[in-house]
Amino acid sequence: MKEVAVSKKGIRWLYGELPELVSRGLLTEETARLLRNHYGDPGEEQRIPLARIVISVLGATLVGLGIILLLAHNWEFMSRGVRACVAFAPLLTGQALVAYAIARKQRSPIWAESTGVFLALSIGACIALIGQTYQIPGDLGVFLLTWSLLGLPLVYLLNASLPAVLYMAGMTGWAIYRESTQGVPEWFWLLLLLITPHIAIAYRQDRFGLRSTWLTWAFCATLCIATGVVLEKSLPGLWIVVYSSLFTAMYLGGVVWTGPSKAFWQHPLRTIGGWGVCVMALLLTFEWPWHEVGWYHYHSGIESDTLGLAHDLAVLALYTAVAVALLVKVLGSANRLPAVLGVAPIVATLGFVMASAYELETPPMLLYNGYLLALGVGVTALGLQLGRLGTLNAGLAIMAAWIVARFFDSDMDFVARGIVFILLGAGFLGANLAMLRRRRTA
């Protein structure tokens, strides 16, 4: 039997419901006791309002920036020694605050996040000021890499997640700069791997908690941006299969690993992955992505192209393997939506092979038009079957996007386009009214 992980919040809710269930005779005292023994002690709930964390972090950031601006006003009149002391002053202050936060017997998330952000910003300011004072050679890439690596220990010393977000942003910026100046940043994957234990710990503690949610949003955004940056692109069009596999793996990972939840913002993997698959499919219904795709247009003749192709194929193999493994896992479930979205890498591979073999844009374009239309119809039908208004509207939105893209891509006149818009709006309103009536009569 498959074991379902339950968050501490869910366990506390269950314990609150047990007395009423026992009093109504739905459960026996013995069953309630066995449930408590099975799930154990969830511990005391520590609710830290988001507003308090945001205000604390914003306050620490503004104080640090304000100090830097005040010092910058008289910077040119200071000697080198005074400048060095001024550069290290915020850094030492931040280290003292972090030491106090670590020494506290009861760790405060507000203290950890605010002092961590303050010290992380102080590290960057100190590096920049010392480099400018003593004319230390370097570029933006070296600065971002050094700053990010020096700030990384704060993530684990304080168990703070905002410094982790700053680290991922710094690594992404370094990768972009490195790719634009020196070529593919091969070490990006290792640098990104350094932050994954913190994300895994936060996810294990509470998969729907504020910390794990914003970390997952940041991680997904980093992965989406960096994947396009680190690809060598020596084989044109390979990005189509890579990104289709990435978005599919994200979506199916959210289905398998997070389970059900009420709010969409608590599902970053599902949200980014699902809509990523749909947007990719919509873009691929046009001809321009399929122009000069495949091995006939391989950038040969340079030694780095061979290594670049090997790197790209390794990334593709990793993303595809994860997506296929998750697809196999969800095929036996009653929910058919993951299976509909999960075949996106297969469709992308077929389209890539068609464009590579025949050097024609039309066959893969028609393939994706059919897939996107089938996806919209399937999601809409599933929403009607399950009685889910969100799923229904998602399916209608997919079909509407396909129709709008097609008649803007054609030579239809304004009257025909106006009629199409009216029909689309009527379809949305009619489907939602039918769903609401069905819910009232159920």
HELIX and SHEET records of a PDB file:
HELIX    1   1 LYS A    8  SER A   23  1                                  16    
HELIX    2   2 GLU A   29  TYR A   39  1                                  11    
HELIX    3   3 LEU A   50  HIS A   73  1                                  24    
HELIX    4   4 TRP A   75  PHE A   77  5                                   3    
HELIX    5   5 ARG A   80  ALA A  103  1                                  24    
HELIX    6   6 PRO A  109  THR A  133  1                                  25    
HELIX    7   7 LEU A  140  LEU A  158  1                                  19    
HELIX    8   8 LEU A  162  THR A  181  1                                  20    
HELIX    9   9 PHE A  188  LEU A  193  1                                   6    
HELIX   10  10 THR A  196  GLN A  205  1                                  10    
HELIX   11  11 LEU A  210  VAL A  230  1                                  21    
HELIX   12  12 LEU A  238  TRP A  257  1                                  20    
HELIX   13  13 PHE A  264  GLN A  266  5                                   3    
HELIX   14  14 PRO A  268  LEU A  283  1                                  16    
HELIX   15  15 TRP A  288  TRP A  290  5                                   3    
HELIX   16  16 TRP A  295  HIS A  297  5                                   3    
HELIX   17  17 GLU A  303  VAL A  330  1                                  28    
HELIX   18  18 LEU A  337  GLY A  342  1                                   6    
HELIX   19  19 ALA A  344  TYR A  358  1                                  15    
HELIX   20  20 THR A  362  LEU A  386  1                                  25    
HELIX   21  21 LEU A  389  PHE A  408  1                                  20    
HELIX   22  22 PHE A  414  THR A  441  1                                  28    
END                                                                             
